[in-house]
Amino acid sequence: MNFHDKAPKLPPRVLCIGMPVRDLTFHTPGVPGRGSKENATAFDEICGGNALNGAIGIVRLGGRASICGPMGDAKETSSRFIFDQMAHEGIETKHLIHMPGLVTPISAVMIDPSGERTIVTFRDPELWHVKLPDFDTLLDDCAAILTESRCAEFCTDLCAEAQRRGIPVIVDVDRAMSLREGLLNASSHLVFSSEPLQETAGVTDDAQALTKIAKLTKSFLAGTRGARGTIWLDENQGIQETPAFPVHTVDTLGAGDVFHGAFALAITEGQELREALRFASAAAALKCTRFGGAFAAPQRTEVEELLNQGQGAGSTSTGQ
């Protein structure tokens, strides 16, 4: 069910484009130094990846999500495990593409007592050569696209077509982009992590970085900064900030992806940008209070309850 009073009766479907990942998570007293060993205090095997995590967040919050992108060989253990997990969450998987003989991405994730995660991931280079299904197949009944910037090589044309059809395209930017990259103009919303935001713009200040990138794209621009909240540009190119919700953090794995999923869903529901960012911030904050990556993403009622408590004040202008 979708509990938002402005949402359409039929929950919107968000097409999430990316690479599903098999995550092996270890809870450790600290990150091991070079050449050393560390005993884990807990272990779990889950699936992840930006797009898959975002899809979990969307479904938990009352939307519909389908996922599209490359995976390894259909006979692979990781592939079967991930499909079972997605089926349990109610994520549509018919647009995933198995690539014979290849390896589904896999990550070793270390989570320290503060909840911060350290990740080592292997992605088979051949996965980037995937060919997605045709535009009409993917964009039928599609209310929005959520994709990760690393997938630009195989999804930019699709995103450009979605824009031509008036379909929002939300890009999770977690690596530096070229200032000539096609997704800058094949998107409606670019939401950066702070470090790649600064690296993309070539400056060391988030506000200056947003202002510089705004000269190259008409997309909405924002930068997420964890506990420091989100910085973004309003319609007049003014700097705004949305505070984070104060919570006790135990696990940040998947929090940014849940933020992007919640934000994408909010856009499809017609929420104003301020509301959408606050909604996404609340969803990500609740996720951080629980172990389990995106599988700790909250339900809609939990997010609404946190929002109604009045924590995490609304957006403010920095006057810059």
C-alpha positions as CSV (number, residue, x, y, z in Angstrom):
1,M,0.0,0.0,0.0
2,N,1.0,3.6,-0.5
3,F,0.1,5.8,2.5
4,H,1.0,9.2,1.0
5,D,-2.2,11.3,0.5
6,K,-0.9,12.8,-2.7
7,A,0.1,9.5,-4.2
8,P,-1.9,7.9,-7.1
9,K,-4.1,4.9,-6.3
10,L,-1.8,2.6,-8.3
11,P,1.7,2.9,-6.8
12,P,4.2,4.3,-9.3
13,R,6.8,2.0,-10.8
14,V,10.4,3.1,-10.7
15,L,12.9,1.5,-13.0
16,C,16.1,1.0,-11.1
17,I,19.1,0.5,-13.4
18,G,22.4,-0.9,-12.0
19,M,24.3,-4.0,-11.1
20,P,23.0,-6.2,-8.3
21,V,25.8,-7.3,-5.9
22,R,26.2,-10.2,-3.4
23,D,27.4,-8.7,-0.1
24,L,29.3,-10.6,2.5
25,T,29.1,-8.4,5.6
26,F,31.5,-8.7,8.6
27,H,31.0,-6.7,11.8
28,T,34.5,-5.9,13.1
29,P,36.1,-4.0,16.1
30,G,38.0,-2.0,13.5
31,V,39.2,-2.1,9.9
32,P,42.3,-4.4,9.7
33,G,45.6,-2.7,8.8
34,R,47.7,-3.8,5.9
35,G,48.9,-7.4,6.4
36,S,47.0,-7.9,9.7
37,K,44.0,-10.0,10.7
38,E,40.8,-9.2,12.5
39,N,38.1,-11.4,14.0
40,A,34.6,-10.5,13.0
41,T,31.9,-10.4,15.7
42,A,29.1,-11.2,13.3
43,F,28.5,-12.2,9.7
44,D,25.6,-11.9,7.3
45,E,25.1,-12.6,3.6
46,I,22.8,-10.2,1.8
47,C,22.4,-8.7,-1.6
48,G,23.0,-5.0,-2.5
49,G,24.3,-2.6,-5.1
50,N,23.0,1.0,-5.5
51,A,20.0,0.1,-7.7
52,L,18.9,-3.0,-5.8
53,N,19.1,-1.2,-2.5
54,G,17.1,1.7,-3.9
55,A,14.5,-0.7,-5.2
56,I,14.2,-2.3,-1.7
57,G,13.6,1.2,-0.2
58,I,11.0,2.0,-2.9
59,V,9.0,-1.2,-2.3
60,R,9.2,-0.8,1.5
61,L,7.8,2.7,1.2
62,G,4.8,1.7,-0.9
63,G,6.0,2.0,-4.5
64,R,6.7,-0.5,-7.2
65,A,10.2,-1.2,-8.4
66,S,11.7,-3.1,-11.3
67,I,15.4,-3.6,-11.7
68,C,17.4,-3.7,-15.0
69,G,21.1,-4.4,-15.6
70,P,23.7,-7.1,-16.0
71,M,24.2,-10.1,-13.9
72,G,26.5,-13.1,-14.1
73,D,25.7,-16.6,-15.4
74,A,22.3,-17.8,-14.6
75,K,23.8,-21.0,-13.0
76,E,25.9,-19.0,-10.6
77,T,25.2,-19.4,-6.9
78,S,25.3,-15.6,-6.3
79,S,22.8,-15.0,-9.1
80,R,20.3,-17.5,-7.7
81,F,20.7,-16.1,-4.2
82,I,20.0,-12.5,-5.3
83,F,17.0,-13.5,-7.3
84,D,15.5,-15.3,-4.3
85,Q,16.0,-12.2,-2.2
86,M,14.4,-9.9,-4.8
87,A,11.4,-12.2,-5.1
88,H,10.9,-12.0,-1.4
89,E,11.0,-8.2,-1.5
90,G,8.5,-8.0,-4.4
91,I,10.9,-6.5,-6.8
92,E,10.3,-7.1,-10.5
93,T,13.3,-8.8,-12.1
94,K,12.2,-9.5,-15.7
95,H,14.5,-6.9,-17.1
96,L,17.7,-8.3,-15.6
97,I,20.2,-9.7,-18.2
98,H,22.2,-12.8,-17.5
99,M,25.6,-12.8,-19.2
100,P,26.8,-16.4,-19.7
101,G,30.2,-17.2,-18.2
102,L,30.5,-13.9,-16.2
103,V,30.6,-13.3,-12.5
104,T,27.9,-11.4,-10.6
105,P,29.5,-8.5,-8.6
106,I,30.5,-9.5,-5.1
107,S,31.5,-7.3,-2.1
108,A,33.3,-7.9,1.2
109,V,31.8,-5.3,3.6
110,M,33.4,-4.5,7.0
111,I,31.2,-2.6,9.5
112,D,32.9,-1.0,12.5
113,P,31.3,-0.2,15.8
114,S,30.4,3.4,14.7
115,G,28.3,1.9,11.8
116,E,30.7,3.1,9.1
117,R,31.4,0.6,6.3
118,T,34.5,-0.3,4.4
119,I,33.9,-2.1,1.1
120,V,35.9,-4.1,-1.4
121,T,33.9,-5.0,-4.6
122,F,34.7,-7.0,-7.7
123,R,32.7,-6.2,-10.9
124,D,33.5,-8.3,-13.9
125,P,34.7,-5.8,-16.6
126,E,32.7,-7.6,-19.2
127,L,29.4,-6.7,-17.5
128,W,29.7,-3.2,-18.8
129,H,29.1,-4.5,-22.4
130,V,25.5,-5.4,-21.6
131,K,22.8,-4.5,-24.0
132,L,19.6,-3.4,-22.4
133,P,16.1,-4.3,-23.7
134,D,14.5,-1.8,-26.1
135,F,13.2,1.6,-24.9
136,D,9.5,0.8,-25.3
137,T,9.8,-2.3,-23.2
138,L,11.6,-0.6,-20.4
139,L,9.6,2.6,-20.3
140,D,6.1,1.2,-20.5
141,D,4.3,2.0,-17.2
142,C,7.5,3.7,-16.0
143,A,7.0,6.7,-13.6
144,A,10.7,7.4,-13.1
145,I,14.2,6.0,-13.6
146,L,16.7,5.7,-10.8
147,T,20.2,4.8,-11.9
148,E,23.8,5.0,-10.7
149,S,26.3,7.2,-12.5
150,R,28.7,4.3,-13.0
151,C,26.2,2.7,-15.4
152,A,26.3,5.7,-17.8
153,E,28.0,3.6,-20.5
154,F,25.0,1.4,-21.1
155,C,22.0,3.5,-19.9
156,T,22.5,7.1,-21.0
157,D,20.6,6.7,-24.3
158,L,17.7,5.2,-22.4
159,C,17.7,8.0,-19.9
160,A,17.8,10.6,-22.7
161,E,14.7,8.9,-24.3
162,A,13.0,8.9,-20.9
163,Q,13.6,12.6,-20.6
164,R,12.1,13.1,-24.1
165,R,9.0,11.3,-22.9
166,G,8.7,13.5,-19.8
167,I,9.8,10.7,-17.4
168,P,12.0,11.9,-14.5
169,V,15.5,10.4,-14.3
170,I,17.2,10.5,-10.9
171,V,20.9,9.7,-10.9
172,D,22.8,8.6,-7.8
173,V,26.3,10.0,-8.4
174,D,28.8,8.2,-6.1
175,R,31.9,8.6,-8.3
176,A,33.3,11.7,-10.1
177,M,31.7,12.5,-13.4
178,S,33.2,14.1,-16.5
179,L,31.8,17.6,-17.0
180,R,31.1,16.3,-20.6
181,E,29.2,13.2,-19.5
182,G,25.9,12.6,-21.2
183,L,24.0,12.0,-17.9
184,L,24.4,15.6,-17.0
185,N,21.7,16.4,-19.6
186,A,20.0,13.0,-19.8
187,S,18.7,13.4,-16.2
188,S,16.2,15.5,-14.3
189,H,17.8,15.1,-10.9
190,L,21.5,14.6,-10.0
191,V,22.1,13.7,-6.4
192,F,25.8,13.5,-5.6
193,S,27.7,12.2,-2.6
194,S,29.8,15.0,-1.2
195,E,33.2,13.7,-2.3
196,P,32.3,13.0,-5.9
197,L,30.5,16.3,-6.0
198,Q,33.7,18.1,-5.2
199,E,35.8,15.9,-7.5
200,T,33.4,16.5,-10.4
201,A,33.5,20.2,-10.0
202,G,37.2,20.4,-9.1
203,V,36.6,22.5,-6.0
204,T,36.6,21.6,-2.3
205,D,33.3,23.3,-1.3
206,D,29.9,21.6,-1.8
207,A,28.1,24.9,-2.5
208,Q,30.6,26.1,-5.0
209,A,30.6,22.7,-6.7
210,L,26.8,22.8,-7.1
211,T,26.9,26.3,-8.5
212,K,29.6,25.3,-11.0
213,I,27.9,22.2,-12.2
214,A,24.6,24.1,-12.5
215,K,26.1,26.0,-15.4
216,L,26.3,22.8,-17.4
217,T,22.9,21.2,-16.8
218,K,19.2,22.0,-16.2
219,S,18.9,19.1,-13.7
220,F,18.1,19.6,-10.1
221,L,21.3,19.3,-8.1
222,A,22.0,18.1,-4.6
223,G,24.8,16.7,-2.5
224,T,24.3,14.3,0.4
225,R,26.6,14.7,3.4
226,G,25.6,12.0,5.8
227,A,25.0,13.4,9.3
228,R,25.5,16.9,8.0
229,G,22.3,16.6,5.9
230,T,21.8,17.5,2.2
231,I,22.8,20.7,0.3
232,W,20.9,21.6,-2.8
233,L,20.0,24.4,-5.3
234,D,16.5,25.8,-5.5
235,E,14.8,27.0,-8.6
236,N,16.6,30.4,-8.3
237,Q,20.0,28.7,-7.9
238,G,20.0,29.6,-4.2
239,I,21.8,27.3,-1.8
240,Q,19.5,25.4,0.5
241,E,20.2,22.8,3.2
242,T,18.0,20.0,4.6
243,P,19.3,18.8,8.0
244,A,19.7,15.1,8.7
245,F,17.6,13.5,11.4
246,P,19.5,12.8,14.6
247,V,19.6,9.1,15.2
248,H,21.9,6.5,16.8
249,T,23.8,5.0,13.9
250,V,24.8,1.3,13.9
251,D,25.0,0.5,10.2
252,T,25.4,3.0,7.2
253,L,25.5,0.2,4.6
254,G,22.8,1.0,2.0
255,A,21.6,4.2,3.6
256,G,22.5,6.4,0.7
257,D,20.8,4.1,-1.7
258,V,17.6,4.0,0.5
259,F,17.8,7.9,0.4
260,H,17.9,7.8,-3.4
261,G,15.1,5.3,-3.7
262,A,12.9,7.3,-1.3
263,F,13.6,10.5,-3.2
264,A,12.8,8.9,-6.5
265,L,9.5,7.6,-5.2
266,A,8.7,11.0,-3.7
267,I,9.2,12.7,-7.1
268,T,6.8,10.2,-8.7
269,E,4.2,11.1,-6.1
270,G,4.5,14.8,-6.8
271,Q,6.0,15.8,-3.5
272,E,7.7,19.2,-3.5
273,L,11.5,19.1,-3.5
274,R,11.8,20.2,0.1
275,E,9.3,17.5,1.2
276,A,11.0,14.9,-1.0
277,L,14.4,15.6,0.5
278,R,13.1,15.5,4.0
279,F,11.2,12.2,3.2
280,A,14.4,10.7,1.8
281,S,16.4,11.9,4.8
282,A,14.0,10.3,7.3
283,A,14.0,7.0,5.4
284,A,17.9,6.9,5.3
285,A,18.1,7.9,9.0
286,L,15.8,5.0,10.1
287,K,17.8,2.6,8.0
288,C,21.0,3.6,9.8
289,T,19.5,2.6,13.2
290,R,19.4,-1.1,12.1
291,F,21.8,-3.7,10.8
292,G,21.2,-5.4,7.5
293,G,22.1,-3.0,4.7
294,A,19.0,-2.0,2.7
295,F,17.1,-4.9,4.1
296,A,16.9,-2.7,7.2
297,A,15.0,0.0,5.2
298,P,11.9,1.3,7.0
299,Q,8.2,0.9,6.1
300,R,6.1,3.9,5.1
301,T,4.4,4.2,8.4
302,E,7.7,4.5,10.2
303,V,8.9,7.3,8.0
304,E,5.6,9.2,8.4
305,E,5.9,8.8,12.1
306,L,9.4,10.2,12.2
307,L,8.4,13.1,10.0
308,N,5.4,13.9,12.2
309,Q,7.6,14.1,15.2
310,G,9.0,17.3,13.9
311,Q,12.7,16.2,14.1
312,G,15.1,17.3,11.4
313,A,13.9,20.8,10.7
314,G,12.9,21.8,7.2
315,S,15.3,23.3,4.7
316,T,17.2,26.4,5.4
317,S,19.0,28.9,3.2
318,T,22.7,29.5,3.8
319,G,22.7,32.9,2.1
320,Q,25.5,31.9,-0.2
